[in-house]
Amino acid sequence: MIKHKDHFHGSDLEKIEKIYGIKKEDIISFSANVNPLGISPMLKAGITEQIDCITTYPDRDYVKLRQCIANYCSIEVENIIVGNGSTELISLFVQIEQPKKAMILGPTYSEYEREIALGGGKTIYYPLREENDFVLDCNHFISKLSEDIDMLIICNPNNPTGTAIDTHSMRRILDACKECDIFVMVDETYVEFAENVDKISSVSLTRTYTNIAILRGTSKFFAAPGLRLGYAICSNADLLQSINRRKDPWTINSIAVVAGTLMFQDEQYIKTTRALIKSERDRLFKLFEESTRFKPYKPEGNFMLLKILDDNITSGMLFDKCIRQGLMIRDCSTFPYLGENYIRFCFMNPEDNTKLASLLLG
């Protein structure tokens, strides 16, 4: 086994090439959490016909793109703001809100804490507990909210645990946060993969709560991480105005605008994606649930967290074993509250999923 301290993100294929000598084209990334179907057929067919869009600046207000997103999310267009991936929007909301103290549900995506720190703020974590299968205890969580917290950040469904907070519980959290004057940022990157999106998504709550912003992107569900197209949904007009004043113009390029107006309308692609992910999610959860080597946590998105039950095996060892077969999983030891006995993998096509499961269970 190669001895190194690297931990690989799903996009770090060049690093893999260098360390393991495996061509990135030969790697199946179970770490990137990207839709295995690839980009929307409607996008693929339509983008070439509109390639001349790059000869002109995009509409500064992105009216057509925002209207497509509004139709897709069944929400008012004035409540939508677009950005250069959800990463830019996370940064902008943090910059405007300037939290001195933020609470994050962990383990989760590291970018939240980084942005808080860049703004000079302090981050505290509320740990999702393994004994609860990483499902939030809403009553206990609400009891820990206080007026010295400025911002709450929730990934829903959460990465890497795959667990989710339903709309009813989110409403209770928003009520408690309103009393404490806490702004809530909900990252819904993976919600579109859920079996019942409306049960988990907080989009409908933005109509009655002004202390929430929902962030989404096109990197995962629409398999377009290189497009760098994200959007936020928020009904706080003053906050959106502040963000629009601060953000650079034309951070969304003309090709991303055209791509967005095509992909959000591809209903067959959206339906096919959800059917595939549900089928593989159910199949693989049952498969690992019957195993004595792993404990799976019930996933709501397009990936699953596993706890390694064999004390003689670490997440690093399994990463090494899999990558040598061209299968890249996520070693979760760098996530807060997770040690060297957790791995995560996303659901790819059935043949590749079976190959990975056989390797892990064999």
C-alpha positions as CSV (number, residue, x, y, z in Angstrom):
1,M,0.0,0.0,0.0
2,I,1.3,3.5,-0.9
3,K,2.0,5.6,2.1
4,H,0.8,9.2,1.7
5,K,-1.2,11.8,3.5
6,D,-3.3,12.8,0.5
7,H,-7.1,12.7,0.8
8,F,-8.8,12.9,-2.6
9,H,-11.8,14.9,-3.6
10,G,-14.0,13.6,-6.4
11,S,-12.3,16.0,-8.8
12,D,-8.7,15.1,-7.9
13,L,-8.2,12.7,-10.8
14,E,-4.9,14.3,-11.8
15,K,-3.5,13.6,-8.3
16,I,-4.6,10.0,-8.6
17,E,-2.8,9.7,-12.0
18,K,0.4,11.1,-10.4
19,I,0.4,8.9,-7.3
20,Y,-1.0,5.6,-8.6
21,G,0.0,5.8,-12.2
22,I,-3.6,5.2,-13.4
23,K,-4.9,7.2,-16.3
24,K,-7.8,9.4,-15.2
25,E,-9.9,8.2,-18.2
26,D,-9.7,4.7,-16.7
27,I,-11.1,5.7,-13.3
28,I,-14.7,5.4,-12.3
29,S,-15.3,8.1,-9.7
30,F,-17.7,6.9,-7.0
31,S,-16.4,10.0,-5.0
32,A,-17.7,12.9,-7.1
33,N,-21.4,12.3,-6.5
34,V,-22.2,13.2,-10.1
35,N,-25.2,11.8,-12.1
36,P,-24.0,8.7,-13.9
37,L,-26.2,9.5,-16.9
38,G,-24.0,12.4,-17.9
39,I,-25.4,15.6,-19.2
40,S,-29.0,16.1,-20.4
41,P,-29.7,14.9,-24.0
42,M,-31.7,18.1,-24.6
43,L,-28.6,20.1,-23.6
44,K,-26.3,18.0,-25.7
45,A,-28.5,18.4,-28.8
46,G,-29.3,22.0,-28.4
47,I,-26.0,23.6,-27.3
48,T,-24.4,23.3,-30.7
49,E,-27.3,25.1,-32.4
50,Q,-26.8,28.1,-30.1
51,I,-23.0,28.2,-29.9
52,D,-22.9,31.6,-31.4
53,C,-24.2,32.9,-28.0
54,I,-20.5,33.4,-27.0
55,T,-20.3,36.3,-29.4
56,T,-22.5,38.5,-27.2
57,Y,-22.6,39.3,-23.5
58,P,-25.3,37.4,-21.6
59,D,-28.3,39.3,-20.2
60,R,-27.0,41.0,-17.1
61,D,-30.2,40.1,-15.1
62,Y,-30.4,36.5,-16.5
63,V,-34.1,36.9,-16.9
64,K,-34.7,33.9,-19.2
65,L,-32.5,31.6,-17.2
66,R,-34.0,32.7,-13.9
67,Q,-37.5,32.1,-15.3
68,C,-36.5,28.5,-16.3
69,I,-35.2,27.9,-12.8
70,A,-38.4,29.4,-11.4
71,N,-40.5,27.0,-13.5
72,Y,-38.4,24.1,-12.5
73,C,-38.6,24.9,-8.8
74,S,-42.2,26.1,-8.9
75,I,-41.2,29.4,-7.2
76,E,-41.4,33.1,-8.0
77,V,-38.7,34.4,-10.4
78,E,-38.0,37.4,-8.2
79,N,-36.8,35.1,-5.5
80,I,-34.0,33.6,-7.6
81,I,-30.4,34.7,-7.9
82,V,-27.8,32.9,-10.0
83,G,-24.1,32.5,-9.4
84,N,-20.9,30.9,-10.6
85,G,-21.7,27.6,-9.0
86,S,-23.2,27.3,-5.5
87,T,-19.7,28.0,-4.2
88,E,-19.9,31.6,-5.2
89,L,-23.3,32.0,-3.6
90,I,-22.1,30.4,-0.3
91,S,-19.4,33.0,-0.3
92,L,-21.7,35.9,-1.1
93,F,-24.3,35.1,1.5
94,V,-21.6,34.7,4.1
95,Q,-20.0,38.0,3.1
96,I,-23.3,39.9,3.3
97,E,-24.4,38.3,6.6
98,Q,-21.0,38.6,8.1
99,P,-21.7,36.1,10.9
100,K,-19.5,36.4,14.0
101,K,-20.6,33.0,15.1
102,A,-22.0,30.3,12.9
103,M,-23.4,26.8,13.6
104,I,-22.9,24.0,11.2
105,L,-24.4,20.5,11.4
106,G,-21.5,18.1,11.1
107,P,-20.0,16.0,9.7
108,T,-20.4,18.0,6.4
109,Y,-18.8,19.8,3.5
110,S,-15.7,21.8,4.6
111,E,-16.3,24.8,2.4
112,Y,-18.9,26.3,4.8
113,E,-16.4,26.6,7.7
114,R,-13.7,27.9,5.3
115,E,-16.0,30.8,4.2
116,I,-16.9,31.7,7.7
117,A,-13.2,31.8,8.7
118,L,-12.4,34.0,5.7
119,G,-14.9,36.5,6.9
120,G,-13.4,36.5,10.4
121,G,-16.2,34.5,12.0
122,K,-16.1,31.5,14.3
123,T,-17.7,28.1,13.6
124,I,-19.2,25.7,16.1
125,Y,-20.5,22.3,15.1
126,Y,-23.6,20.5,16.2
127,P,-22.7,16.8,15.7
128,L,-25.1,14.4,14.1
129,R,-24.7,11.4,16.2
130,E,-23.8,7.9,15.0
131,E,-26.0,6.3,17.6
132,N,-29.0,8.1,15.9
133,D,-27.7,6.9,12.5
134,F,-26.8,10.5,11.9
135,V,-30.5,11.6,11.8
136,L,-31.0,14.9,13.5
137,D,-32.8,15.0,16.8
138,C,-34.8,18.1,16.2
139,N,-35.9,18.8,19.8
140,H,-32.3,18.5,21.1
141,F,-30.9,20.6,18.3
142,I,-33.4,23.4,18.8
143,S,-32.5,23.5,22.5
144,K,-28.9,24.4,21.5
145,L,-29.8,27.4,19.4
146,S,-29.1,30.8,21.1
147,E,-29.1,34.5,20.3
148,D,-25.3,34.6,20.1
149,I,-25.4,32.5,16.9
150,D,-25.8,34.6,13.7
151,M,-26.0,31.9,11.0
152,L,-27.0,28.3,10.7
153,I,-25.7,26.2,7.8
154,I,-27.4,22.9,6.9
155,C,-26.7,20.6,4.0
156,N,-29.9,18.8,3.2
157,P,-29.6,15.9,2.3
158,N,-26.3,16.0,4.2
159,N,-22.9,15.1,2.7
160,P,-21.5,12.7,3.7
161,T,-24.1,11.0,5.9
162,G,-26.9,11.0,3.3
163,T,-29.5,11.8,5.9
164,A,-32.1,14.5,5.5
165,I,-34.4,16.8,7.5
166,D,-38.0,16.9,6.4
167,T,-40.0,20.0,5.7
168,H,-42.0,19.8,8.9
169,S,-38.8,19.7,11.0
170,M,-37.2,22.5,9.0
171,R,-40.2,24.7,9.7
172,R,-39.7,24.2,13.4
173,I,-36.0,25.0,13.0
174,L,-36.8,28.2,11.1
175,D,-39.3,29.3,13.8
176,A,-36.7,28.8,16.5
177,C,-34.1,30.6,14.4
178,K,-36.4,33.5,13.8
179,E,-36.8,34.0,17.6
180,C,-33.0,34.0,18.0
181,D,-32.5,36.2,14.9
182,I,-30.4,33.5,13.1
183,F,-30.1,33.4,9.4
184,V,-30.4,29.9,7.9
185,M,-28.5,28.8,4.8
186,V,-29.7,25.4,3.4
187,D,-27.5,23.7,0.8
188,E,-29.8,21.5,-1.3
189,T,-27.2,20.2,-3.7
190,Y,-28.5,16.6,-3.5
191,V,-32.2,17.1,-2.8
192,E,-33.2,16.5,-6.5
193,F,-32.0,12.9,-6.2
194,A,-34.4,12.2,-3.3
195,E,-37.4,9.9,-3.8
196,N,-39.8,12.6,-2.6
197,V,-38.2,16.0,-3.2
198,D,-41.2,17.9,-1.8
199,K,-40.9,16.1,1.5
200,I,-37.3,17.3,2.0
201,S,-36.9,20.5,0.0
202,S,-37.4,23.8,1.8
203,V,-38.2,25.8,-1.3
204,S,-41.9,26.2,-0.4
205,L,-40.8,27.6,3.0
206,T,-39.2,30.6,1.3
207,R,-42.6,32.0,0.7
208,T,-43.3,32.5,4.4
209,Y,-39.8,32.8,5.9
210,T,-37.4,35.6,5.1
211,N,-34.6,34.2,7.3
212,I,-33.7,31.3,4.9
213,A,-31.7,31.0,1.6
214,I,-31.6,27.8,-0.3
215,L,-28.6,27.0,-2.5
216,R,-28.5,24.6,-5.4
217,G,-26.2,23.8,-8.3
218,T,-26.0,21.9,-11.5
219,S,-22.8,20.0,-10.8
220,K,-24.3,16.9,-9.3
221,F,-27.9,16.2,-10.5
222,F,-27.3,17.6,-14.0
223,A,-23.7,16.2,-14.3
224,A,-22.3,19.6,-15.2
225,P,-19.6,20.6,-12.7
226,G,-17.6,22.3,-15.3
227,L,-20.5,24.6,-16.2
228,R,-20.2,26.4,-12.9
229,L,-23.9,27.3,-12.7
230,G,-25.6,27.6,-9.3
231,Y,-28.7,29.4,-8.0
232,A,-30.2,30.5,-4.7
233,I,-33.8,30.9,-3.6
234,C,-34.7,33.5,-1.1
235,S,-37.6,35.9,-0.5
236,N,-35.6,38.5,1.5
237,A,-35.6,41.3,-1.1
238,D,-33.2,43.5,0.8
239,L,-30.7,40.7,1.1
240,L,-30.9,39.7,-2.6
241,Q,-30.5,43.4,-3.5
242,S,-27.3,43.6,-1.3
243,I,-25.9,40.5,-3.0
244,N,-26.6,41.8,-6.5
245,R,-24.8,45.0,-5.6
246,R,-21.8,43.1,-4.4
247,K,-21.5,40.3,-7.0
248,D,-19.5,40.8,-10.2
249,P,-21.5,41.2,-13.4
250,W,-21.7,38.3,-15.9
251,T,-20.3,35.6,-13.6
252,I,-22.5,33.2,-15.5
253,N,-21.2,32.9,-19.1
254,S,-23.4,32.7,-22.2
255,I,-22.9,29.0,-22.7
256,A,-24.0,28.3,-19.1
257,V,-27.1,30.4,-19.7
258,V,-28.1,28.5,-22.8
259,A,-27.3,25.1,-21.0
260,G,-29.4,26.1,-18.1
261,T,-32.4,27.0,-20.2
262,L,-32.2,23.6,-21.9
263,M,-31.4,21.2,-19.0
264,F,-34.1,22.5,-16.6
265,Q,-36.7,21.7,-19.2
266,D,-35.5,18.1,-19.9
267,E,-38.3,16.3,-18.0
268,Q,-37.5,12.9,-19.4
269,Y,-33.9,13.2,-18.3
270,I,-35.0,14.3,-14.8
271,K,-37.5,11.4,-14.5
272,T,-35.0,8.8,-15.8
273,T,-32.3,10.1,-13.3
274,R,-34.6,9.8,-10.3
275,A,-35.8,6.3,-11.3
276,L,-32.2,5.0,-11.8
277,I,-30.9,6.5,-8.5
278,K,-33.9,5.2,-6.5
279,S,-33.5,1.7,-7.9
280,E,-29.8,1.5,-7.2
281,R,-30.1,3.2,-3.8
282,D,-32.7,0.7,-2.7
283,R,-30.7,-2.3,-4.1
284,L,-27.3,-1.3,-2.6
285,F,-28.7,-0.3,0.8
286,K,-30.3,-3.7,1.1
287,L,-27.1,-5.4,-0.1
288,F,-24.9,-3.7,2.5
289,E,-27.6,-3.9,5.2
290,E,-27.3,-7.7,4.9
291,S,-23.5,-7.6,5.2
292,T,-21.6,-8.2,8.4
293,R,-18.6,-6.1,7.2
294,F,-20.4,-2.8,6.9
295,K,-23.1,-0.7,8.4
296,P,-24.9,1.4,5.8
297,Y,-26.8,4.6,6.8
298,K,-30.2,5.1,5.1
299,P,-29.5,7.5,2.2
300,E,-31.8,10.1,0.8
301,G,-29.5,11.4,-1.9
302,N,-27.3,9.7,-4.6
303,F,-24.6,8.4,-2.3
304,M,-24.3,6.2,0.8
305,L,-22.1,6.3,3.9
306,L,-20.7,3.0,5.2
307,K,-19.2,2.2,8.6
308,I,-16.5,-0.4,8.5
309,L,-17.2,-3.0,11.1
310,D,-13.9,-4.9,10.8
311,D,-11.3,-3.3,13.2
312,N,-8.5,-4.6,11.1
313,I,-9.6,-2.5,8.0
314,T,-9.3,1.3,7.6
315,S,-10.9,3.7,5.1
316,G,-7.5,4.3,3.7
317,M,-6.9,0.6,3.1
318,L,-10.3,0.3,1.3
319,F,-9.6,3.4,-0.8
320,D,-6.2,1.9,-1.9
321,K,-7.8,-1.5,-2.7
322,C,-10.5,0.1,-4.8
323,I,-8.4,2.6,-6.7
324,R,-6.1,-0.1,-7.8
325,Q,-9.1,-1.6,-9.6
326,G,-9.9,1.8,-11.1
327,L,-12.8,2.5,-8.7
328,M,-12.5,5.7,-6.6
329,I,-14.4,5.9,-3.4
330,R,-14.3,8.6,-0.7
331,D,-12.2,8.0,2.4
332,C,-14.2,9.9,5.0
333,S,-11.5,10.2,7.7
334,T,-11.1,13.9,7.0
335,F,-14.7,14.8,7.8
336,P,-15.3,16.1,11.4
337,Y,-16.6,13.4,13.7
338,L,-15.7,10.6,11.3
339,G,-12.6,8.5,11.8
340,E,-10.8,5.9,9.7
341,N,-13.8,3.5,9.7
342,Y,-16.1,5.4,7.3
343,I,-16.2,5.4,3.5
344,R,-18.7,7.0,1.1
345,F,-19.6,6.1,-2.5
346,C,-22.2,7.5,-4.9
347,F,-24.5,5.4,-7.1
348,M,-23.3,5.0,-10.7
349,N,-24.7,2.7,-13.4
350,P,-25.8,-0.8,-12.2
351,E,-22.9,-2.7,-13.7
352,D,-20.3,-0.4,-12.0
353,N,-22.2,-0.5,-8.7
354,T,-22.2,-4.2,-8.7
355,K,-18.4,-4.3,-9.5
356,L,-17.7,-2.0,-6.5
357,A,-20.0,-3.8,-4.1
358,S,-18.4,-7.1,-5.0
359,L,-14.9,-5.7,-4.3
360,L,-16.0,-4.2,-1.0
361,L,-17.9,-7.3,0.2
362,G,-15.6,-9.9,-1.2
